[in-house]
Structures are given as C-alpha cells and as structure tokens.
Amino acid sequence: MISTQQIQMAKRADLPCTLKALGIELVSCGKDYHLRAHDSLKLFLQDGIWLYKWWSRKGEVGDGIQYLQRHCGMSFPEAVSILSRAKIFQNTTSEHLNRQNLLCPDPIKKPEKWRTKKWQRDSEKLIRVGRSYLLGPNGKERISYLVDQRGLDLDTIRQRRLGWLPEKKDMPSKLLIPCYDSQGNLIRIRFRIDTFNPGQQRYRISKGSNADSPYPIRVAAAKPLMILESELDAILIAQEGGICQ
C-alpha cells in the first residue's frame, strides 16, 4: 500500500527534472517550463508542488503523478515510485553538488510501454475486436487463408486468439497475431498486411510492443528446439506437434 507520505513526497518532487530524465524535452521560461513539442503545456511551481496545465487540451491541469499516468502510460504506483526516488535523492545528496547533478543524477528508465497497464488494456481490447471481425461474416476470406494456405485449424485460430482488422481510413486491412511470452504475458501484437505496395513491409508490430523477444511455445530443456521467422509458422508447428501451450 502506498502511504500518504509517499504520495506527498512524489507530488513535491522536481517534475521538470524527472521529465528530462525520461527523455522529454523542456524549454525554460523563467521559473516555469513548457514542452518543446507542445508549447501550450506549461509546468509551474505552486506551494512547493510542480503542476502542469495544457491549454490546448481544454486547460487540463494536474500534478506530477497525474502527468506520468496520463501522458507517459504509467500506473499510479509506477508514477509515485519514480517521483519519490527523485525526491529522496534531492533531500539526501550533498549540498555541494550543483542543481543539475543534485536533481538528475542518472537517467530514470521509462517503463517499457508493453509492460504498462494502459498498453495491456488497449491491446487486449484490440485483440477482442480483431477476433470478432475474423470470426464474423466479413472474416471468411481471412479464415480461408489461414486454413487453406497456412494449414491452421479453427480450434488453433481461436486458441491463439488470431484476429483480423478491416481497412479503415488510411489503414490497410491486416491479420492480427498476438504474441505471448513463456509465462503467458502479452508482449507484442504482430500485423500481417493483406495488400501492400512495393517498398512497404508486409509485417508490422503495434506501437509500444516488445519487438525483440521471441515467441516461445513450450520451450523445455532437453527437448528439440525449432527457430522460425514467422509466428504463424510457429503456431502451425505447435499445432501439428500436438502442443497446446
């Protein structure tokens, strides 16, 4: 449980320095700051607490915790933890250090987006939408492709939570392939574009996904291991090998 003292400490942390440590560019305006990318967002100190106001977003106002939650994809505990660390360092470092070193000792590592609750929530919603399209009347052509050309069974398609998203505005239609780690955690959504132009990529991943980790299916010691380029190929091998997880 996060104590009231921790929350107050986080609110009184140096928000501008924390944002700089997260790689967010700020411009100094006297005692205040604004975002380099959005000069309508101002950071200002009031009664010892750093606040922000975003004029172009209907005057949205909040403290440091709320900013990290709303605009950096962090959960409440993550935001409090990062700001508390900055405040603790500020209170305990030697007074002989200059202000830059005092408040920003080391870059604060921003949580990987795919680990955040917001990314997980939004991605799960997208997966549900994709499944409803694929298994609905408009997904027959994509089901035919997966069954006839990729060799997948309907049970496998459902089990692996494959989906399809129709064309929308400037976005092409595409297969949706969720990817999970060995503990069953969603780490990535891969898209296979139905129709693409020369020079464009057939496969893409959703923004914020873990692009580096493999897609392990029942990896075990002293067992044969197959390394494949495509998740659909891995799913097919797992299906034919009778691997359920």
C-alpha positions as CSV (number, residue, x, y, z in Angstrom):
1,M,0.0,0.0,0.0
2,I,1.3,3.5,-0.9
3,S,1.3,5.8,2.1
4,T,0.1,9.4,2.2
5,Q,3.6,10.4,3.0
6,Q,4.9,8.7,-0.2
7,I,2.3,10.4,-2.3
8,Q,3.1,13.8,-0.9
9,M,6.8,13.2,-1.4
10,A,6.1,12.3,-5.0
11,K,4.0,15.4,-5.6
12,R,6.8,17.6,-4.2
13,A,9.5,16.0,-6.4
14,D,11.1,18.0,-9.2
15,L,8.8,17.2,-12.1
16,P,10.8,19.1,-14.8
17,C,13.9,17.2,-14.0
18,T,12.1,13.9,-13.8
19,L,10.6,14.5,-17.3
20,K,14.1,15.4,-18.6
21,A,15.4,12.2,-17.2
22,L,12.7,10.4,-19.1
23,G,13.9,11.9,-22.3
24,I,11.2,14.6,-22.6
25,E,12.5,17.9,-23.9
26,L,11.6,21.0,-21.9
27,V,12.2,24.7,-22.6
28,S,12.8,27.1,-19.6
29,C,10.6,30.1,-19.3
30,G,12.0,31.9,-16.3
31,K,10.9,29.8,-13.4
32,D,8.5,27.8,-15.4
33,Y,8.8,25.3,-18.3
34,H,7.0,24.2,-21.4
35,L,7.3,21.2,-23.6
36,R,9.4,21.7,-26.7
37,A,7.0,19.6,-28.7
38,H,3.9,21.3,-27.3
39,D,4.4,24.8,-26.0
40,S,0.8,25.0,-24.9
41,L,1.7,22.7,-22.0
42,K,3.2,24.7,-19.1
43,L,4.9,23.4,-15.9
44,F,4.8,25.7,-12.9
45,L,5.6,25.6,-9.2
46,Q,2.7,26.3,-6.8
47,D,3.0,26.0,-3.0
48,G,6.0,23.7,-3.4
49,I,4.3,21.3,-5.8
50,W,5.0,21.2,-9.6
51,L,1.8,21.3,-11.6
52,Y,1.1,21.3,-15.3
53,K,-1.6,23.0,-17.4
54,W,-2.3,22.0,-21.0
55,W,-4.0,25.0,-22.6
56,S,-4.8,23.3,-25.9
57,R,-6.5,20.4,-24.2
58,K,-9.3,22.4,-22.6
59,G,-7.0,23.6,-19.8
60,E,-6.2,20.2,-18.5
61,V,-4.5,20.5,-15.1
62,G,-2.7,18.1,-12.9
63,D,0.3,17.3,-10.7
64,G,3.4,15.2,-11.5
65,I,1.7,11.9,-10.6
66,Q,-1.2,12.6,-12.9
67,Y,1.1,13.7,-15.8
68,L,3.0,10.5,-15.7
69,Q,-0.2,8.5,-15.6
70,R,-2.0,10.4,-18.4
71,H,0.8,11.1,-20.7
72,C,3.6,8.6,-20.0
73,G,1.4,5.4,-19.7
74,M,2.4,4.7,-16.1
75,S,0.3,3.2,-13.4
76,F,-0.3,5.2,-10.1
77,P,2.3,3.1,-8.2
78,E,4.9,3.5,-11.0
79,A,4.4,7.3,-11.1
80,V,4.7,7.6,-7.3
81,S,7.8,5.4,-7.3
82,I,9.7,7.3,-9.9
83,L,8.9,10.7,-8.4
84,S,9.6,9.5,-4.9
85,R,13.1,8.4,-6.0
86,A,13.8,11.8,-7.4
87,K,12.6,13.5,-4.2
88,I,14.7,11.2,-1.9
89,F,17.8,11.9,-3.9
90,Q,17.1,15.6,-3.8
91,N,16.8,15.5,0.0
92,T,19.9,13.3,0.7
93,T,22.5,14.5,-1.7
94,S,25.4,16.7,-0.6
95,E,24.6,20.4,-0.8
96,H,28.0,20.9,-2.6
97,L,26.6,19.3,-5.8
98,N,25.2,21.7,-8.3
99,R,21.5,21.7,-9.1
100,Q,21.7,19.7,-12.3
101,N,23.6,16.9,-10.6
102,L,21.5,17.1,-7.4
103,L,18.2,16.6,-9.1
104,C,19.2,14.5,-12.1
105,P,21.9,12.0,-11.0
106,D,21.1,9.3,-13.5
107,P,18.5,9.0,-16.3
108,I,15.3,7.4,-14.9
109,K,14.5,4.4,-17.1
110,K,11.0,4.8,-18.5
111,P,9.0,1.6,-18.2
112,E,8.7,-0.3,-21.5
113,K,5.3,0.6,-22.9
114,W,4.2,-3.0,-23.4
115,R,4.6,-3.6,-19.6
116,T,2.2,-0.8,-18.7
117,K,-1.4,-1.4,-17.7
118,K,-2.7,1.0,-20.4
119,W,-0.9,-0.8,-23.2
120,Q,-2.1,-4.2,-21.9
121,R,-5.6,-2.9,-21.6
122,D,-5.7,-1.2,-25.0
123,S,-4.0,-4.2,-26.7
124,E,-6.5,-6.7,-25.2
125,K,-9.3,-4.6,-26.5
126,L,-7.8,-4.6,-30.0
127,I,-7.4,-8.4,-29.8
128,R,-11.1,-8.8,-28.9
129,V,-12.1,-6.5,-31.8
130,G,-9.9,-8.4,-34.2
131,R,-11.3,-11.8,-33.1
132,S,-14.9,-10.6,-33.6
133,Y,-14.1,-9.4,-37.2
134,L,-12.2,-12.6,-38.1
135,L,-14.8,-15.0,-36.7
136,G,-17.7,-12.8,-38.1
137,P,-19.2,-12.9,-41.6
138,N,-16.6,-10.5,-43.0
139,G,-13.7,-12.6,-42.0
140,K,-14.4,-15.6,-44.2
141,E,-11.7,-14.8,-46.7
142,R,-9.1,-14.4,-44.0
143,I,-10.2,-17.7,-42.3
144,S,-9.9,-19.4,-45.7
145,Y,-6.3,-18.1,-46.0
146,L,-5.4,-19.3,-42.5
147,V,-6.9,-22.7,-43.0
148,D,-6.2,-23.4,-46.7
149,Q,-2.8,-21.7,-47.2
150,R,-1.3,-21.7,-43.7
151,G,-2.7,-25.0,-42.6
152,L,-4.3,-23.9,-39.3
153,D,-7.3,-25.5,-37.7
154,L,-10.2,-23.4,-36.5
155,D,-9.5,-24.5,-32.9
156,T,-5.9,-23.3,-33.3
157,I,-7.1,-20.0,-34.7
158,R,-9.4,-19.5,-31.6
159,Q,-6.8,-20.8,-29.1
160,R,-4.1,-18.5,-30.4
161,R,-6.5,-15.5,-30.4
162,L,-5.8,-14.6,-34.0
163,G,-7.8,-11.8,-35.5
164,W,-8.4,-9.6,-38.5
165,L,-8.9,-5.8,-38.8
166,P,-10.7,-4.5,-41.9
167,E,-9.5,-1.4,-43.9
168,K,-10.2,1.8,-42.1
169,K,-9.4,5.3,-43.4
170,D,-5.7,5.2,-44.4
171,M,-5.0,1.9,-42.5
172,P,-4.9,-1.3,-44.6
173,S,-6.7,-4.5,-43.6
174,K,-4.5,-6.9,-41.8
175,L,-4.2,-10.1,-39.8
176,L,-3.7,-9.6,-36.1
177,I,-1.3,-12.1,-34.4
178,P,-0.9,-11.7,-30.6
179,C,2.4,-12.9,-29.2
180,Y,2.9,-14.1,-25.6
181,D,6.0,-15.0,-23.5
182,S,6.5,-18.3,-21.8
183,Q,4.5,-17.1,-18.8
184,G,1.5,-16.2,-20.9
185,N,2.0,-12.5,-20.8
186,L,1.2,-10.4,-23.9
187,I,4.3,-8.8,-25.2
188,R,3.5,-7.9,-28.8
189,I,0.9,-7.7,-31.5
190,R,2.1,-8.5,-35.0
191,F,0.2,-7.4,-38.1
192,R,0.3,-9.1,-41.5
193,I,-0.9,-6.6,-44.0
194,D,-3.3,-8.0,-46.6
195,T,-2.2,-5.8,-49.5
196,F,0.9,-3.6,-49.5
197,N,2.8,-1.5,-52.0
198,P,6.3,-2.2,-53.3
199,G,8.9,-1.0,-50.7
200,Q,6.5,-1.4,-47.8
201,Q,6.7,-4.0,-45.2
202,R,4.3,-7.0,-45.1
203,Y,4.7,-7.5,-41.4
204,R,4.5,-4.7,-38.7
205,I,4.0,-4.5,-35.0
206,S,1.8,-2.4,-32.8
207,K,3.3,0.7,-31.3
208,G,4.9,0.0,-27.9
209,S,5.2,-3.8,-28.5
210,N,8.3,-5.7,-27.4
211,A,10.0,-6.2,-30.8
212,D,13.0,-8.2,-29.6
213,S,11.8,-11.1,-27.5
214,P,10.9,-14.4,-29.3
215,Y,7.5,-16.1,-29.3
216,P,8.2,-19.3,-27.3
217,I,5.8,-22.2,-27.5
218,R,6.5,-24.9,-24.9
219,V,10.3,-24.4,-24.8
220,A,11.8,-27.0,-22.5
221,A,15.2,-28.3,-21.5
222,A,16.5,-31.5,-23.3
223,K,13.8,-31.1,-26.0
224,P,14.3,-30.3,-29.7
225,L,14.1,-26.6,-30.4
226,M,12.9,-25.1,-33.7
227,I,13.7,-21.4,-34.6
228,L,11.3,-19.9,-37.1
229,E,10.9,-16.5,-38.7
230,S,7.1,-16.3,-38.6
231,E,4.7,-16.6,-35.7
232,L,2.2,-18.3,-38.0
233,D,4.8,-20.9,-38.8
234,A,5.5,-21.4,-35.1
235,I,1.7,-21.8,-34.4
236,L,1.5,-24.4,-37.2
237,I,4.4,-26.4,-35.9
238,A,2.9,-26.3,-32.4
239,Q,-0.5,-27.4,-33.8
240,E,1.0,-30.3,-35.8
241,G,3.2,-31.4,-32.9
242,G,0.2,-31.5,-30.5
243,I,1.5,-28.7,-28.3
244,C,-1.4,-26.9,-26.6
245,Q,0.6,-24.1,-24.9
